[in-house]
Amino acid sequence: MMFGTEFYPTPPELIDKMLAKVDFEDDIKTVLEPSAGKGDIASRIREKRNSEYYEKISIDTIELDENLRHILKGNKFNVVHDDFLSFQTFKRYDLVVMNPPFSDGDKHLMKALEVMKYGGQIVCLLN
């Protein structure tokens, strides 16, 4: 199966580094993984749900590639949109964790600021 030219899965070790400084005790209930690919970051957060801090977390994903959206849906992730840059919502997220396409990483980071709840957290792997 072919995915987009900017599909670079995030290795588990890197995801753990990305999540290491996130304060999940700080009442995080809503998480967004935009440009989610296969949902590697969301999957890692889901794996941690056995902790009391993780069990109440709601995770949304966004993915442009149709094949990857099918994978996300097949893995029971809530896919809320296809193109993060055109995503419009009144919902604000406590945490946005992302590994955006390198070509538009700056635009994705600016968009993350729009959907982040005041006082929320963003973790972004940016080129």
Summary of the structure (lengths in Angstrom):
residues: 127
radius of gyration: 13.4
end to end distance: 25.8
largest distance: 39.7
contacts: 371
relative contact order: 0.22
helix: 35%
strand: 22%
